[in-house]
Amino acid sequence: MPRPSPRNQGLFPCEAEVARRLSQSPTEWATKAKILERDGLRKVDPLMGGRPWPAVQAYFLRRYGLSTVEPMAPDGVENLDAF
């Protein structure tokens, strides 16, 4: 069995590997990714050259209601004198 390229492993896989992991062709993924980015999918990090895979997983878990963790908006400035 061939060994996976280092570019396909780790936290910042190339777009072709993201497509493979999501059962998409690279062309299909490129089109869908642009739409999903408008809905909160993390963009490709220009320094690292890929999307952070844990963020991609978290996005889809939230999208399909499979995450128990939801981001919360700040509820205001803390008033420590209130205690």
mmCIF file of the N, C-alpha and C atoms, coordinates in Angstrom:
data_MODEL
# 
_entry.id   MODEL 
# 
loop_
_atom_site.group_PDB 
_atom_site.id 
_atom_site.type_symbol 
_atom_site.label_atom_id 
_atom_site.label_alt_id 
_atom_site.label_comp_id 
_atom_site.label_asym_id 
_atom_site.label_entity_id 
_atom_site.label_seq_id 
_atom_site.pdbx_PDB_ins_code 
_atom_site.Cartn_x 
_atom_site.Cartn_y 
_atom_site.Cartn_z 
_atom_site.occupancy 
_atom_site.B_iso_or_equiv 
_atom_site.pdbx_formal_charge 
_atom_site.auth_seq_id 
_atom_site.auth_comp_id 
_atom_site.auth_asym_id 
_atom_site.auth_atom_id 
_atom_site.pdbx_PDB_model_num 
ATOM 1   N N  . MET A 1 1  ? 0.851   -1.175 0.000  1.00 0.00 ? 1  MET A N  1 
ATOM 2   C CA . MET A 1 1  ? 0.000   0.000  0.000  1.00 0.00 ? 1  MET A CA 1 
ATOM 3   C C  . MET A 1 1  ? 0.899   1.241  0.000  1.00 0.00 ? 1  MET A C  1 
ATOM 4   N N  . PRO A 1 2  ? 0.637   2.211  -0.900 1.00 0.00 ? 2  PRO A N  1 
ATOM 5   C CA . PRO A 1 2  ? 1.491   3.399  -0.941 1.00 0.00 ? 2  PRO A CA 1 
ATOM 6   C C  . PRO A 1 2  ? 1.322   4.254  0.316  1.00 0.00 ? 2  PRO A C  1 
ATOM 7   N N  . ARG A 1 3  ? 2.396   4.855  0.689  1.00 0.00 ? 3  ARG A N  1 
ATOM 8   C CA . ARG A 1 3  ? 2.393   5.717  1.867  1.00 0.00 ? 3  ARG A CA 1 
ATOM 9   C C  . ARG A 1 3  ? 1.801   7.084  1.512  1.00 0.00 ? 3  ARG A C  1 
ATOM 10  N N  . PRO A 1 4  ? 0.908   7.645  2.340  1.00 0.00 ? 4  PRO A N  1 
ATOM 11  C CA . PRO A 1 4  ? 0.319   8.953  2.030  1.00 0.00 ? 4  PRO A CA 1 
ATOM 12  C C  . PRO A 1 4  ? 1.367   10.055 2.025  1.00 0.00 ? 4  PRO A C  1 
ATOM 13  N N  . SER A 1 5  ? 1.187   10.994 1.147  1.00 0.00 ? 5  SER A N  1 
ATOM 14  C CA . SER A 1 5  ? 2.080   12.154 1.076  1.00 0.00 ? 5  SER A CA 1 
ATOM 15  C C  . SER A 1 5  ? 1.940   12.972 2.357  1.00 0.00 ? 5  SER A C  1 
ATOM 16  N N  . PRO A 1 6  ? 3.046   13.572 2.855  1.00 0.00 ? 6  PRO A N  1 
ATOM 17  C CA . PRO A 1 6  ? 2.927   14.419 4.044  1.00 0.00 ? 6  PRO A CA 1 
ATOM 18  C C  . PRO A 1 6  ? 1.940   15.566 3.844  1.00 0.00 ? 6  PRO A C  1 
ATOM 19  N N  . ARG A 1 7  ? 1.727   15.986 2.608  1.00 0.00 ? 7  ARG A N  1 
ATOM 20  C CA . ARG A 1 7  ? 0.800   17.077 2.309  1.00 0.00 ? 7  ARG A CA 1 
ATOM 21  C C  . ARG A 1 7  ? -0.645  16.655 2.551  1.00 0.00 ? 7  ARG A C  1 
ATOM 22  N N  . ASN A 1 8  ? -0.893  15.343 2.594  1.00 0.00 ? 8  ASN A N  1 
ATOM 23  C CA . ASN A 1 8  ? -2.243  14.838 2.811  1.00 0.00 ? 8  ASN A CA 1 
ATOM 24  C C  . ASN A 1 8  ? -2.512  14.515 4.274  1.00 0.00 ? 8  ASN A C  1 
ATOM 25  N N  . GLN A 1 9  ? -1.527  14.711 5.102  1.00 0.00 ? 9  GLN A N  1 
ATOM 26  C CA . GLN A 1 9  ? -1.659  14.390 6.511  1.00 0.00 ? 9  GLN A CA 1 
ATOM 27  C C  . GLN A 1 9  ? -1.661  15.670 7.326  1.00 0.00 ? 9  GLN A C  1 
ATOM 28  N N  . GLY A 1 10 ? -1.876  15.537 8.590  1.00 0.00 ? 10 GLY A N  1 
ATOM 29  C CA . GLY A 1 10 ? -1.713  16.661 9.491  1.00 0.00 ? 10 GLY A CA 1 
ATOM 30  C C  . GLY A 1 10 ? -2.904  17.594 9.577  1.00 0.00 ? 10 GLY A C  1 
ATOM 31  N N  . LEU A 1 11 ? -2.647  18.739 10.182 1.00 0.00 ? 11 LEU A N  1 
ATOM 32  C CA . LEU A 1 11 ? -3.708  19.697 10.492 1.00 0.00 ? 11 LEU A CA 1 
ATOM 33  C C  . LEU A 1 11 ? -4.154  20.546 9.308  1.00 0.00 ? 11 LEU A C  1 
ATOM 34  N N  . PHE A 1 12 ? -3.308  20.705 8.300  1.00 0.00 ? 12 PHE A N  1 
ATOM 35  C CA . PHE A 1 12 ? -3.619  21.577 7.168  1.00 0.00 ? 12 PHE A CA 1 
ATOM 36  C C  . PHE A 1 12 ? -3.493  20.818 5.844  1.00 0.00 ? 12 PHE A C  1 
ATOM 37  N N  . PRO A 1 13 ? -4.399  19.864 5.564  1.00 0.00 ? 13 PRO A N  1 
ATOM 38  C CA . PRO A 1 13 ? -4.299  19.109 4.318  1.00 0.00 ? 13 PRO A CA 1 
ATOM 39  C C  . PRO A 1 13 ? -4.585  20.002 3.114  1.00 0.00 ? 13 PRO A C  1 
ATOM 40  N N  . CYS A 1 14 ? -4.042  19.601 1.964  1.00 0.00 ? 14 CYS A N  1 
ATOM 41  C CA . CYS A 1 14 ? -4.312  20.336 0.726  1.00 0.00 ? 14 CYS A CA 1 
ATOM 42  C C  . CYS A 1 14 ? -5.797  20.187 0.369  1.00 0.00 ? 14 CYS A C  1 
ATOM 43  N N  . GLU A 1 15 ? -6.269  21.028 -0.515 1.00 0.00 ? 15 GLU A N  1 
ATOM 44  C CA . GLU A 1 15 ? -7.688  21.017 -0.894 1.00 0.00 ? 15 GLU A CA 1 
ATOM 45  C C  . GLU A 1 15 ? -8.099  19.697 -1.540 1.00 0.00 ? 15 GLU A C  1 
ATOM 46  N N  . ALA A 1 16 ? -7.198  19.069 -2.287 1.00 0.00 ? 16 ALA A N  1 
ATOM 47  C CA . ALA A 1 16 ? -7.532  17.779 -2.887 1.00 0.00 ? 16 ALA A CA 1 
ATOM 48  C C  . ALA A 1 16 ? -7.770  16.731 -1.804 1.00 0.00 ? 16 ALA A C  1 
ATOM 49  N N  . GLU A 1 17 ? -6.996  16.789 -0.721 1.00 0.00 ? 17 GLU A N  1 
ATOM 50  C CA . GLU A 1 17 ? -7.184  15.844 0.379  1.00 0.00 ? 17 GLU A CA 1 
ATOM 51  C C  . GLU A 1 17 ? -8.451  16.151 1.159  1.00 0.00 ? 17 GLU A C  1 
ATOM 52  N N  . VAL A 1 18 ? -8.763  17.424 1.357  1.00 0.00 ? 18 VAL A N  1 
ATOM 53  C CA . VAL A 1 18 ? -10.026 17.781 2.014  1.00 0.00 ? 18 VAL A CA 1 
ATOM 54  C C  . VAL A 1 18 ? -11.181 17.228 1.189  1.00 0.00 ? 18 VAL A C  1 
ATOM 55  N N  . ALA A 1 19 ? -11.116 17.408 -0.130 1.00 0.00 ? 19 ALA A N  1 
ATOM 56  C CA . ALA A 1 19 ? -12.162 16.883 -1.012 1.00 0.00 ? 19 ALA A CA 1 
ATOM 57  C C  . ALA A 1 19 ? -12.280 15.367 -0.860 1.00 0.00 ? 19 ALA A C  1 
ATOM 58  N N  . ARG A 1 20 ? -11.144 14.669 -0.845 1.00 0.00 ? 20 ARG A N  1 
ATOM 59  C CA . ARG A 1 20 ? -11.164 13.211 -0.713 1.00 0.00 ? 20 ARG A CA 1 
ATOM 60  C C  . ARG A 1 20 ? -11.802 12.789 0.599  1.00 0.00 ? 20 ARG A C  1 
ATOM 61  N N  . ARG A 1 21 ? -11.418 13.472 1.702  1.00 0.00 ? 21 ARG A N  1 
ATOM 62  C CA . ARG A 1 21 ? -11.962 13.125 3.018  1.00 0.00 ? 21 ARG A CA 1 
ATOM 63  C C  . ARG A 1 21 ? -13.466 13.364 3.088  1.00 0.00 ? 21 ARG A C  1 
ATOM 64  N N  . LEU A 1 22 ? -13.968 14.282 2.267  1.00 0.00 ? 22 LEU A N  1 
ATOM 65  C CA . LEU A 1 22 ? -15.394 14.604 2.262  1.00 0.00 ? 22 LEU A CA 1 
ATOM 66  C C  . LEU A 1 22 ? -16.146 13.915 1.123  1.00 0.00 ? 22 LEU A C  1 
ATOM 67  N N  . SER A 1 23 ? -15.495 12.960 0.475  1.00 0.00 ? 23 SER A N  1 
ATOM 68  C CA . SER A 1 23 ? -16.093 12.178 -0.623 1.00 0.00 ? 23 SER A CA 1 
ATOM 69  C C  . SER A 1 23 ? -16.559 13.068 -1.775 1.00 0.00 ? 23 SER A C  1 
ATOM 70  N N  . GLN A 1 24 ? -15.723 14.047 -2.120 1.00 0.00 ? 24 GLN A N  1 
ATOM 71  C CA . GLN A 1 24 ? -16.012 14.959 -3.222 1.00 0.00 ? 24 GLN A CA 1 
ATOM 72  C C  . GLN A 1 24 ? -14.865 14.906 -4.217 1.00 0.00 ? 24 GLN A C  1 
ATOM 73  N N  . SER A 1 25 ? -15.143 15.248 -5.463 1.00 0.00 ? 25 SER A N  1 
ATOM 74  C CA . SER A 1 25 ? -14.046 15.440 -6.409 1.00 0.00 ? 25 SER A CA 1 
ATOM 75  C C  . SER A 1 25 ? -13.439 16.812 -6.115 1.00 0.00 ? 25 SER A C  1 
ATOM 76  N N  . PRO A 1 26 ? -12.182 17.033 -6.475 1.00 0.00 ? 26 PRO A N  1 
ATOM 77  C CA . PRO A 1 26 ? -11.596 18.359 -6.250 1.00 0.00 ? 26 PRO A CA 1 
ATOM 78  C C  . PRO A 1 26 ? -12.389 19.491 -6.903 1.00 0.00 ? 26 PRO A C  1 
ATOM 79  N N  . THR A 1 27 ? -12.949 19.239 -8.081 1.00 0.00 ? 27 THR A N  1 
ATOM 80  C CA . THR A 1 27 ? -13.738 20.267 -8.771 1.00 0.00 ? 27 THR A CA 1 
ATOM 81  C C  . THR A 1 27 ? -15.028 20.552 -8.015 1.00 0.00 ? 27 THR A C  1 
ATOM 82  N N  . GLU A 1 28 ? -15.720 19.484 -7.598 1.00 0.00 ? 28 GLU A N  1 
ATOM 83  C CA . GLU A 1 28 ? -16.953 19.669 -6.819 1.00 0.00 ? 28 GLU A CA 1 
ATOM 84  C C  . GLU A 1 28 ? -16.658 20.430 -5.530 1.00 0.00 ? 28 GLU A C  1 
ATOM 85  N N  . TRP A 1 29 ? -15.593 20.041 -4.846 1.00 0.00 ? 29 TRP A N  1 
ATOM 86  C CA . TRP A 1 29 ? -15.255 20.663 -3.578 1.00 0.00 ? 29 TRP A CA 1 
ATOM 87  C C  . TRP A 1 29 ? -14.939 22.146 -3.751 1.00 0.00 ? 29 TRP A C  1 
ATOM 88  N N  . ALA A 1 30 ? -14.199 22.502 -4.789 1.00 0.00 ? 30 ALA A N  1 
ATOM 89  C CA . ALA A 1 30 ? -13.839 23.907 -5.012 1.00 0.00 ? 30 ALA A CA 1 
ATOM 90  C C  . ALA A 1 30 ? -15.089 24.775 -5.135 1.00 0.00 ? 30 ALA A C  1 
ATOM 91  N N  . THR A 1 31 ? -16.087 24.277 -5.849 1.00 0.00 ? 31 THR A N  1 
ATOM 92  C CA . THR A 1 31 ? -17.335 25.022 -6.018 1.00 0.00 ? 31 THR A CA 1 
ATOM 93  C C  . THR A 1 31 ? -18.115 25.092 -4.706 1.00 0.00 ? 31 THR A C  1 
ATOM 94  N N  . LYS A 1 32 ? -18.243 23.966 -4.030 1.00 0.00 ? 32 LYS A N  1 
ATOM 95  C CA . LYS A 1 32 ? -19.014 23.916 -2.785 1.00 0.00 ? 32 LYS A CA 1 
ATOM 96  C C  . LYS A 1 32 ? -18.335 24.691 -1.664 1.00 0.00 ? 32 LYS A C  1 
ATOM 97  N N  . ALA A 1 33 ? -17.005 24.658 -1.627 1.00 0.00 ? 33 ALA A N  1 
ATOM 98  C CA . ALA A 1 33 ? -16.273 25.346 -0.560 1.00 0.00 ? 33 ALA A CA 1 
ATOM 99  C C  . ALA A 1 33 ? -16.549 26.847 -0.583 1.00 0.00 ? 33 ALA A C  1 
ATOM 100 N N  . LYS A 1 34 ? -16.632 27.436 -1.771 1.00 0.00 ? 34 LYS A N  1 
ATOM 101 C CA . LYS A 1 34 ? -16.917 28.872 -1.873 1.00 0.00 ? 34 LYS A CA 1 
ATOM 102 C C  . LYS A 1 34 ? -18.273 29.206 -1.251 1.00 0.00 ? 34 LYS A C  1 
ATOM 103 N N  . ILE A 1 35 ? -19.244 28.359 -1.482 1.00 0.00 ? 35 ILE A N  1 
ATOM 104 C CA . ILE A 1 35 ? -20.582 28.573 -0.915 1.00 0.00 ? 35 ILE A CA 1 
ATOM 105 C C  . ILE A 1 35 ? -20.551 28.367 0.596  1.00 0.00 ? 35 ILE A C  1 
ATOM 106 N N  . LEU A 1 36 ? -19.897 27.300 1.042  1.00 0.00 ? 36 LEU A N  1 
ATOM 107 C CA . LEU A 1 36 ? -19.848 26.982 2.465  1.00 0.00 ? 36 LEU A CA 1 
ATOM 108 C C  . LEU A 1 36 ? -19.051 28.015 3.267  1.00 0.00 ? 36 LEU A C  1 
ATOM 109 N N  . GLU A 1 37 ? -18.064 28.644 2.647  1.00 0.00 ? 37 GLU A N  1 
ATOM 110 C CA . GLU A 1 37 ? -17.303 29.692 3.335  1.00 0.00 ? 37 GLU A CA 1 
ATOM 111 C C  . GLU A 1 37 ? -18.209 30.853 3.734  1.00 0.00 ? 37 GLU A C  1 
ATOM 112 N N  . ARG A 1 38 ? -19.216 31.137 2.923  1.00 0.00 ? 38 ARG A N  1 
ATOM 113 C CA . ARG A 1 38 ? -20.166 32.209 3.254  1.00 0.00 ? 38 ARG A CA 1 
ATOM 114 C C  . ARG A 1 38 ? -21.013 31.835 4.464  1.00 0.00 ? 38 ARG A C  1 
ATOM 115 N N  . ASP A 1 39 ? -21.072 30.534 4.765  1.00 0.00 ? 39 ASP A N  1 
ATOM 116 C CA . ASP A 1 39 ? -21.862 30.034 5.888  1.00 0.00 ? 39 ASP A CA 1 
ATOM 117 C C  . ASP A 1 39 ? -20.996 29.745 7.120  1.00 0.00 ? 39 ASP A C  1 
ATOM 118 N N  . GLY A 1 40 ? -19.695 30.049 7.029  1.00 0.00 ? 40 GLY A N  1 
ATOM 119 C CA . GLY A 1 40 ? -18.843 29.890 8.202  1.00 0.00 ? 40 GLY A CA 1 
ATOM 120 C C  . GLY A 1 40 ? -17.711 28.895 8.083  1.00 0.00 ? 40 GLY A C  1 
ATOM 121 N N  . LEU A 1 41 ? -17.609 28.166 6.978  1.00 0.00 ? 41 LEU A N  1 
ATOM 122 C CA . LEU A 1 41 ? -16.481 27.258 6.797  1.00 0.00 ? 41 LEU A CA 1 
ATOM 123 C C  . LEU A 1 41 ? -15.190 28.067 6.781  1.00 0.00 ? 41 LEU A C  1 
ATOM 124 N N  . ARG A 1 42 ? -14.204 27.616 7.536  1.00 0.00 ? 42 ARG A N  1 
ATOM 125 C CA . ARG A 1 42 ? -12.927 28.315 7.611  1.00 0.00 ? 42 ARG A CA 1 
ATOM 126 C C  . ARG A 1 42 ? -12.258 28.328 6.248  1.00 0.00 ? 42 ARG A C  1 
ATOM 127 N N  . LYS A 1 43 ? -11.706 29.471 5.865  1.00 0.00 ? 43 LYS A N  1 
ATOM 128 C CA . LYS A 1 43 ? -11.005 29.611 4.582  1.00 0.00 ? 43 LYS A CA 1 
ATOM 129 C C  . LYS A 1 43 ? -9.615  29.006 4.676  1.00 0.00 ? 43 LYS A C  1 
ATOM 130 N N  . VAL A 1 44 ? -8.989  28.833 3.519  1.00 0.00 ? 44 VAL A N  1 
ATOM 131 C CA . VAL A 1 44 ? -7.619  28.343 3.460  1.00 0.00 ? 44 VAL A CA 1 
ATOM 132 C C  . VAL A 1 44 ? -6.716  29.364 4.138  1.00 0.00 ? 44 VAL A C  1 
ATOM 133 N N  . ASP A 1 45 ? -5.899  28.902 5.065  1.00 0.00 ? 45 ASP A N  1 
ATOM 134 C CA . ASP A 1 45 ? -4.947  29.773 5.744  1.00 0.00 ? 45 ASP A CA 1 
ATOM 135 C C  . ASP A 1 45 ? -3.804  30.073 4.780  1.00 0.00 ? 45 ASP A C  1 
ATOM 136 N N  . PRO A 1 46 ? -3.573  31.350 4.440  1.00 0.00 ? 46 PRO A N  1 
ATOM 137 C CA . PRO A 1 46 ? -2.557  31.663 3.445  1.00 0.00 ? 46 PRO A CA 1 
ATOM 138 C C  . PRO A 1 46 ? -1.135  31.289 3.888  1.00 0.00 ? 46 PRO A C  1 
ATOM 139 N N  . LEU A 1 47 ? -0.856  31.358 5.166  1.00 0.00 ? 47 LEU A N  1 
ATOM 140 C CA . LEU A 1 47 ? 0.475   31.005 5.646  1.00 0.00 ? 47 LEU A CA 1 
ATOM 141 C C  . LEU A 1 47 ? 0.699   29.493 5.599  1.00 0.00 ? 47 LEU A C  1 
ATOM 142 N N  . MET A 1 48 ? -0.303  28.730 6.026  1.00 0.00 ? 48 MET A N  1 
ATOM 143 C CA . MET A 1 48 ? -0.161  27.276 6.105  1.00 0.00 ? 48 MET A CA 1 
ATOM 144 C C  . MET A 1 48 ? -0.520  26.577 4.793  1.00 0.00 ? 48 MET A C  1 
ATOM 145 N N  . GLY A 1 49 ? -1.278  27.243 3.931  1.00 0.00 ? 49 GLY A N  1 
ATOM 146 C CA . GLY A 1 49 ? -1.610  26.673 2.633  1.00 0.00 ? 49 GLY A CA 1 
ATOM 147 C C  . GLY A 1 49 ? -2.707  25.625 2.660  1.00 0.00 ? 49 GLY A C  1 
ATOM 148 N N  . GLY A 1 50 ? -3.511  25.608 3.712  1.00 0.00 ? 50 GLY A N  1 
ATOM 149 C CA . GLY A 1 50 ? -4.607  24.655 3.792  1.00 0.00 ? 50 GLY A CA 1 
ATOM 150 C C  . GLY A 1 50 ? -5.610  25.088 4.838  1.00 0.00 ? 50 GLY A C  1 
ATOM 151 N N  . ARG A 1 51 ? -6.724  24.385 4.889  1.00 0.00 ? 51 ARG A N  1 
ATOM 152 C CA . ARG A 1 51 ? -7.731  24.645 5.917  1.00 0.00 ? 51 ARG A CA 1 
ATOM 153 C C  . ARG A 1 51 ? -7.367  23.831 7.154  1.00 0.00 ? 51 ARG A C  1 
ATOM 154 N N  . PRO A 1 52 ? -7.528  24.377 8.340  1.00 0.00 ? 52 PRO A N  1 
ATOM 155 C CA . PRO A 1 52 ? -7.279  23.562 9.524  1.00 0.00 ? 52 PRO A CA 1 
ATOM 156 C C  . PRO A 1 52 ? -8.335  22.455 9.613  1.00 0.00 ? 52 PRO A C  1 
ATOM 157 N N  . TRP A 1 53 ? -7.907  21.207 9.526  1.00 0.00 ? 53 TRP A N  1 
ATOM 158 C CA . TRP A 1 53 ? -8.835  20.087 9.473  1.00 0.00 ? 53 TRP A CA 1 
ATOM 159 C C  . TRP A 1 53 ? -9.774  20.030 10.675 1.00 0.00 ? 53 TRP A C  1 
ATOM 160 N N  . PRO A 1 54 ? -9.309  20.269 11.912 1.00 0.00 ? 54 PRO A N  1 
ATOM 161 C CA . PRO A 1 54 ? -10.263 20.254 13.029 1.00 0.00 ? 54 PRO A CA 1 
ATOM 162 C C  . PRO A 1 54 ? -11.380 21.289 12.856 1.00 0.00 ? 54 PRO A C  1 
ATOM 163 N N  . ALA A 1 55 ? -11.072 22.431 12.240 1.00 0.00 ? 55 ALA A N  1 
ATOM 164 C CA . ALA A 1 55 ? -12.104 23.443 12.008 1.00 0.00 ? 55 ALA A CA 1 
ATOM 165 C C  . ALA A 1 55 ? -13.098 22.979 10.946 1.00 0.00 ? 55 ALA A C  1 
ATOM 166 N N  . VAL A 1 56 ? -12.615 22.263 9.940  1.00 0.00 ? 56 VAL A N  1 
ATOM 167 C CA . VAL A 1 56 ? -13.511 21.716 8.908  1.00 0.00 ? 56 VAL A CA 1 
ATOM 168 C C  . VAL A 1 56 ? -14.457 20.701 9.546  1.00 0.00 ? 56 VAL A C  1 
ATOM 169 N N  . GLN A 1 57 ? -13.909 19.813 10.362 1.00 0.00 ? 57 GLN A N  1 
ATOM 170 C CA . GLN A 1 57 ? -14.739 18.827 11.045 1.00 0.00 ? 57 GLN A CA 1 
ATOM 171 C C  . GLN A 1 57 ? -15.766 19.511 11.950 1.00 0.00 ? 57 GLN A C  1 
ATOM 172 N N  . ALA A 1 58 ? -15.325 20.494 12.719 1.00 0.00 ? 58 ALA A N  1 
ATOM 173 C CA . ALA A 1 58 ? -16.237 21.199 13.631 1.00 0.00 ? 58 ALA A CA 1 
ATOM 174 C C  . ALA A 1 58 ? -17.353 21.895 12.856 1.00 0.00 ? 58 ALA A C  1 
ATOM 175 N N  . TYR A 1 59 ? -17.016 22.481 11.709 1.00 0.00 ? 59 TYR A N  1 
ATOM 176 C CA . TYR A 1 59 ? -18.022 23.152 10.886 1.00 0.00 ? 59 TYR A CA 1 
ATOM 177 C C  . TYR A 1 59 ? -19.130 22.174 10.495 1.00 0.00 ? 59 TYR A C  1 
ATOM 178 N N  . PHE A 1 60 ? -18.744 21.000 9.990  1.00 0.00 ? 60 PHE A N  1 
ATOM 179 C CA . PHE A 1 60 ? -19.754 20.049 9.539  1.00 0.00 ? 60 PHE A CA 1 
ATOM 180 C C  . PHE A 1 60 ? -20.525 19.439 10.706 1.00 0.00 ? 60 PHE A C  1 
ATOM 181 N N  . LEU A 1 61 ? -19.882 19.236 11.838 1.00 0.00 ? 61 LEU A N  1 
ATOM 182 C CA . LEU A 1 61 ? -20.604 18.741 13.014 1.00 0.00 ? 61 LEU A CA 1 
ATOM 183 C C  . LEU A 1 61 ? -21.676 19.740 13.445 1.00 0.00 ? 61 LEU A C  1 
ATOM 184 N N  . ARG A 1 62 ? -21.323 21.034 13.449 1.00 0.00 ? 62 ARG A N  1 
ATOM 185 C CA . ARG A 1 62 ? -22.315 22.069 13.787 1.00 0.00 ? 62 ARG A CA 1 
ATOM 186 C C  . ARG A 1 62 ? -23.405 22.134 12.733 1.00 0.00 ? 62 ARG A C  1 
ATOM 187 N N  . ARG A 1 63 ? -23.021 22.085 11.469 1.00 0.00 ? 63 ARG A N  1 
ATOM 188 C CA . ARG A 1 63 ? -23.974 22.211 10.363 1.00 0.00 ? 63 ARG A CA 1 
ATOM 189 C C  . ARG A 1 63 ? -25.064 21.146 10.443 1.00 0.00 ? 63 ARG A C  1 
ATOM 190 N N  . TYR A 1 64 ? -24.693 19.954 10.868 1.00 0.00 ? 64 TYR A N  1 
ATOM 191 C CA . TYR A 1 64 ? -25.653 18.863 10.907 1.00 0.00 ? 64 TYR A CA 1 
ATOM 192 C C  . TYR A 1 64 ? -26.149 18.541 12.313 1.00 0.00 ? 64 TYR A C  1 
ATOM 193 N N  . GLY A 1 65 ? -25.939 19.475 13.236 1.00 0.00 ? 65 GLY A N  1 
ATOM 194 C CA . GLY A 1 65 ? -26.480 19.332 14.578 1.00 0.00 ? 65 GLY A CA 1 
ATOM 195 C C  . GLY A 1 65 ? -25.857 18.216 15.389 1.00 0.00 ? 65 GLY A C  1 
ATOM 196 N N  . LEU A 1 66 ? -24.615 17.881 15.106 1.00 0.00 ? 66 LEU A N  1 
ATOM 197 C CA . LEU A 1 66 ? -23.948 16.781 15.792 1.00 0.00 ? 66 LEU A CA 1 
ATOM 198 C C  . LEU A 1 66 ? -22.954 17.258 16.843 1.00 0.00 ? 66 LEU A C  1 
ATOM 199 N N  . SER A 1 67 ? -22.893 18.552 17.053 1.00 0.00 ? 67 SER A N  1 
ATOM 200 C CA . SER A 1 67 ? -21.966 19.110 18.037 1.00 0.00 ? 67 SER A CA 1 
ATOM 201 C C  . SER A 1 67 ? -22.743 19.553 19.264 1.00 0.00 ? 67 SER A C  1 
ATOM 202 N N  . THR A 1 68 ? -22.183 19.303 20.415 1.00 0.00 ? 68 THR A N  1 
ATOM 203 C CA . THR A 1 68 ? -22.819 19.763 21.648 1.00 0.00 ? 68 THR A CA 1 
ATOM 204 C C  . THR A 1 68 ? -22.251 21.101 22.083 1.00 0.00 ? 68 THR A C  1 
ATOM 205 N N  . VAL A 1 69 ? -21.248 21.580 21.365 1.00 0.00 ? 69 VAL A N  1 
ATOM 206 C CA . VAL A 1 69 ? -20.617 22.857 21.703 1.00 0.00 ? 69 VAL A CA 1 
ATOM 207 C C  . VAL A 1 69 ? -21.059 23.890 20.683 1.00 0.00 ? 69 VAL A C  1 
ATOM 208 N N  . GLU A 1 70 ? -21.636 24.958 21.152 1.00 0.00 ? 70 GLU A N  1 
ATOM 209 C CA . GLU A 1 70 ? -22.068 26.055 20.283 1.00 0.00 ? 70 GLU A CA 1 
ATOM 210 C C  . GLU A 1 70 ? -21.308 27.307 20.662 1.00 0.00 ? 70 GLU A C  1 
ATOM 211 N N  . PRO A 1 71 ? -20.842 28.070 19.676 1.00 0.00 ? 71 PRO A N  1 
ATOM 212 C CA . PRO A 1 71 ? -20.188 29.324 20.027 1.00 0.00 ? 71 PRO A CA 1 
ATOM 213 C C  . PRO A 1 71 ? -21.194 30.273 20.667 1.00 0.00 ? 71 PRO A C  1 
ATOM 214 N N  . MET A 1 72 ? -20.735 30.999 21.666 1.00 0.00 ? 72 MET A N  1 
ATOM 215 C CA . MET A 1 72 ? -21.619 31.932 22.361 1.00 0.00 ? 72 MET A CA 1 
ATOM 216 C C  . MET A 1 72 ? -21.137 33.358 22.146 1.00 0.00 ? 72 MET A C  1 
ATOM 217 N N  . ALA A 1 73 ? -22.064 34.259 22.004 1.00 0.00 ? 73 ALA A N  1 
ATOM 218 C CA . ALA A 1 73 ? -21.728 35.675 21.892 1.00 0.00 ? 73 ALA A CA 1 
ATOM 219 C C  . ALA A 1 73 ? -21.462 36.218 23.290 1.00 0.00 ? 73 ALA A C  1 
ATOM 220 N N  . PRO A 1 74 ? -20.528 37.153 23.419 1.00 0.00 ? 74 PRO A N  1 
ATOM 221 C CA . PRO A 1 74 ? -20.303 37.761 24.725 1.00 0.00 ? 74 PRO A CA 1 
ATOM 222 C C  . PRO A 1 74 ? -21.586 38.408 25.222 1.00 0.00 ? 74 PRO A C  1 
ATOM 223 N N  . ASP A 1 75 ? -21.838 38.320 26.516 1.00 0.00 ? 75 ASP A N  1 
ATOM 224 C CA . ASP A 1 75 ? -23.079 38.869 27.060 1.00 0.00 ? 75 ASP A CA 1 
ATOM 225 C C  . ASP A 1 75 ? -22.881 40.240 27.696 1.00 0.00 ? 75 ASP A C  1 
ATOM 226 N N  . GLY A 1 76 ? -21.745 40.847 27.462 1.00 0.00 ? 76 GLY A N  1 
ATOM 227 C CA . GLY A 1 76 ? -21.496 42.188 27.983 1.00 0.00 ? 76 GLY A CA 1 
ATOM 228 C C  . GLY A 1 76 ? -20.205 42.261 28.783 1.00 0.00 ? 76 GLY A C  1 
ATOM 229 N N  . VAL A 1 77 ? -19.931 43.414 29.312 1.00 0.00 ? 77 VAL A N  1 
ATOM 230 C CA . VAL A 1 77 ? -18.725 43.647 30.089 1.00 0.00 ? 77 VAL A CA 1 
ATOM 231 C C  . VAL A 1 77 ? -18.905 43.051 31.483 1.00 0.00 ? 77 VAL A C  1 
ATOM 232 N N  . GLU A 1 78 ? -17.857 42.407 31.966 1.00 0.00 ? 78 GLU A N  1 
ATOM 233 C CA . GLU A 1 78 ? -17.916 41.821 33.306 1.00 0.00 ? 78 GLU A CA 1 
ATOM 234 C C  . GLU A 1 78 ? -17.892 42.914 34.366 1.00 0.00 ? 78 GLU A C  1 
ATOM 235 N N  . ASN A 1 79 ? -18.733 42.775 35.378 1.00 0.00 ? 79 ASN A N  1 
ATOM 236 C CA . ASN A 1 79 ? -18.757 43.709 36.501 1.00 0.00 ? 79 ASN A CA 1 
ATOM 237 C C  . ASN A 1 79 ? -18.392 42.921 37.754 1.00 0.00 ? 79 ASN A C  1 
ATOM 238 N N  . LEU A 1 80 ? -17.110 42.950 38.113 1.00 0.00 ? 80 LEU A N  1 
ATOM 239 C CA . LEU A 1 80 ? -16.658 42.182 39.243 1.00 0.00 ? 80 LEU A CA 1 
ATOM 240 C C  . LEU A 1 80 ? -17.118 42.761 40.581 1.00 0.00 ? 80 LEU A C  1 
ATOM 241 N N  . ASP A 1 81 ? -17.549 44.017 40.595 1.00 0.00 ? 81 ASP A N  1 
ATOM 242 C CA . ASP A 1 81 ? -18.063 44.619 41.827 1.00 0.00 ? 81 ASP A CA 1 
ATOM 243 C C  . ASP A 1 81 ? -19.458 44.119 42.177 1.00 0.00 ? 81 ASP A C  1 
ATOM 244 N N  . ALA A 1 82 ? -20.096 43.419 41.249 1.00 0.00 ? 82 ALA A N  1 
ATOM 245 C CA . ALA A 1 82 ? -21.448 42.922 41.482 1.00 0.00 ? 82 ALA A CA 1 
ATOM 246 C C  . ALA A 1 82 ? -21.475 41.760 42.460 1.00 0.00 ? 82 ALA A C  1 
ATOM 247 N N  . PHE A 1 83 ? -20.333 41.150 42.722 1.00 0.00 ? 83 PHE A N  1 
ATOM 248 C CA . PHE A 1 83 ? -20.295 39.997 43.629 1.00 0.00 ? 83 PHE A CA 1 
ATOM 249 C C  . PHE A 1 83 ? -20.258 40.446 45.020 1.00 0.00 ? 83 PHE A C  1 
# 
